[in-house]
Amino acid sequence: MPEVTDADFAAEVIGSELPVLVEFTADWCPPCRQMAPVLSALAEEEGDRLRIVQLNVDRNPATTHAYKVLSMPTFLVFRGGEPVKSMVGSRPKRRLLEELADVV
């Protein structure tokens, strides 16, 4: 899964032509690790319509603070440079797809 940082968030997420699902994650977060195979499968299946990236909250406090992320994993979907959907907590792929249907 590609990782974005405070330094490249604007270029990689805000400036993306595709909608972007950002997983705010941490190395110490078991539910975040649980989501890794789900996000990898989703990226493979939906890569032509949706970009999926991770942002480590411990290494990127500016972006984490800017979007008021308090729990991990938090998922924000950006479209046209703006956050359009927020989800908190792990979930199965089918449920994630259902929740993304209105923004992708």
C-alpha positions as CSV (number, residue, x, y, z in Angstrom):
1,M,0.0,0.0,0.0
2,P,1.5,3.4,-1.0
3,E,2.2,5.7,2.0
4,V,1.7,9.4,1.9
5,T,3.3,11.9,4.3
6,D,2.7,15.4,5.5
7,A,5.1,16.6,2.9
8,D,3.4,15.0,-0.1
9,F,-0.2,14.8,1.0
10,A,-1.3,17.8,-1.0
11,A,0.2,16.5,-4.2
12,E,-0.7,12.8,-3.8
13,V,-4.2,13.2,-2.3
14,I,-5.6,16.7,-2.7
15,G,-4.3,17.0,-6.3
16,S,-5.4,13.5,-7.4
17,E,-7.7,13.2,-10.3
18,L,-9.1,10.0,-8.9
19,P,-11.0,9.8,-5.6
20,V,-8.5,8.8,-2.9
21,L,-9.2,6.6,0.2
22,V,-6.7,7.5,2.9
23,E,-6.3,5.1,5.8
24,F,-4.9,6.9,8.8
25,T,-3.0,4.1,10.5
26,A,-0.3,3.4,13.1
27,D,2.2,0.6,13.5
28,W,0.8,-0.3,16.9
29,C,-2.8,-0.6,15.7
30,P,-4.1,-4.2,15.4
31,P,-7.3,-3.3,13.5
32,C,-5.1,-1.3,11.1
33,R,-3.0,-4.4,10.4
34,Q,-6.3,-6.4,10.0
35,M,-7.3,-4.0,7.2
36,A,-4.1,-4.4,5.2
37,P,-5.3,-7.4,3.1
38,V,-8.8,-5.9,2.7
39,L,-7.3,-2.6,1.3
40,S,-4.8,-4.5,-0.9
41,A,-7.6,-6.5,-2.5
42,L,-9.7,-3.4,-2.9
43,A,-6.8,-1.5,-4.5
44,E,-6.4,-4.3,-7.0
45,E,-10.1,-4.5,-7.9
46,E,-10.9,-0.8,-7.9
47,G,-7.6,0.7,-8.8
48,D,-8.9,2.3,-12.0
49,R,-11.6,4.2,-10.1
50,L,-10.1,4.7,-6.6
51,R,-6.6,5.3,-5.3
52,I,-5.9,3.9,-1.8
53,V,-3.0,5.2,0.4
54,Q,-2.0,5.1,4.0
55,L,-0.8,7.8,6.3
56,N,1.0,6.9,9.5
57,V,-0.4,9.1,12.2
58,D,2.8,8.9,14.4
59,R,5.1,10.1,11.6
60,N,2.7,12.7,10.1
61,P,1.1,14.7,12.9
62,A,0.3,17.8,10.8
63,T,-2.1,16.0,8.5
64,T,-3.5,13.9,11.3
65,H,-4.3,17.0,13.3
66,A,-5.6,19.0,10.3
67,Y,-8.3,16.4,9.7
68,K,-9.0,15.8,13.4
69,V,-8.2,12.1,13.3
70,L,-8.4,10.6,16.8
71,S,-9.0,6.9,16.3
72,M,-7.3,4.3,14.1
73,P,-8.1,3.2,11.6
74,T,-9.8,6.2,10.2
75,F,-10.7,6.3,6.6
76,L,-11.2,9.6,4.7
77,V,-12.3,9.7,1.1
78,F,-11.2,12.7,-0.9
79,R,-12.7,13.7,-4.2
80,G,-11.8,16.9,-6.0
81,G,-9.4,17.8,-3.2
82,E,-12.1,17.7,-0.5
83,P,-13.0,15.1,2.1
84,V,-16.4,13.7,1.2
85,K,-16.7,10.7,3.5
86,S,-15.3,9.6,6.9
87,M,-15.4,6.1,8.4
88,V,-13.8,4.8,11.6
89,G,-12.9,1.3,12.5
90,S,-12.1,-1.9,10.7
91,R,-14.7,-3.6,8.5
92,P,-15.0,-6.4,6.0
93,K,-14.4,-5.6,2.3
94,R,-18.0,-6.1,1.3
95,R,-19.1,-3.5,3.9
96,L,-16.3,-1.1,2.9
97,L,-17.4,-1.4,-0.8
98,E,-21.0,-0.6,0.2
99,E,-20.0,2.4,2.1
100,L,-17.8,3.7,-0.8
101,A,-20.5,3.1,-3.4
102,D,-21.9,6.7,-3.1
103,V,-18.5,8.4,-3.5
104,V,-16.6,6.3,-6.1
